[in-house]
Amino acid sequence: MAHEGEIQWFSPERRGLIPLDDRFHIPHGLKRSLKRKPFELRWDTAFREVMLACAERAETWIDEVILDSYCALHGQGFAHSVECWDDEGLQGGLYGVELPGVFFGESMFSRKTDASKIALVALVERLRAGDFRLLDTQWMTPHLRQFGGYELTRNQYHTALRKALAHGAA
């Protein structure tokens, strides 16, 4: 995260994760929305715009340093965005960093109902297809708990991360 123009590393005592197995839960109302297909899903077509939309809030850690750093990671193929589009433009999405076997979700936004949630479901589907082992959300929120989100202690997380990276590198 950025703090006063510098990138700082945070390692919380409890780390939030979204399950990539059958514990991943899609709420009933979201299932109905998914069937309607209200958005066109795109990948990596508007990375910077997704980050800027994620920063549109009263308090944000996404400053110019973070924006430029993540855009550089995107240019190198490490950072990715999932985007929900309709006829009116970009309506929601998320971005994060990918390493072998692990996706580190950074932030998400929604301008229309369910847009960020649909992006999350699409991300989980893609990570499952790629045999990823971890979807890291950093912090756990009530919003993420509805998908089966859970927490690990720092030590449990480090163990799971090592295993996931080793699996992804195999």
Summary of the structure (lengths in Angstrom):
residues: 170
radius of gyration: 15.6
end to end distance: 29.9
largest distance: 45.7
contacts: 516
relative contact order: 0.21
helix: 38%
strand: 29%
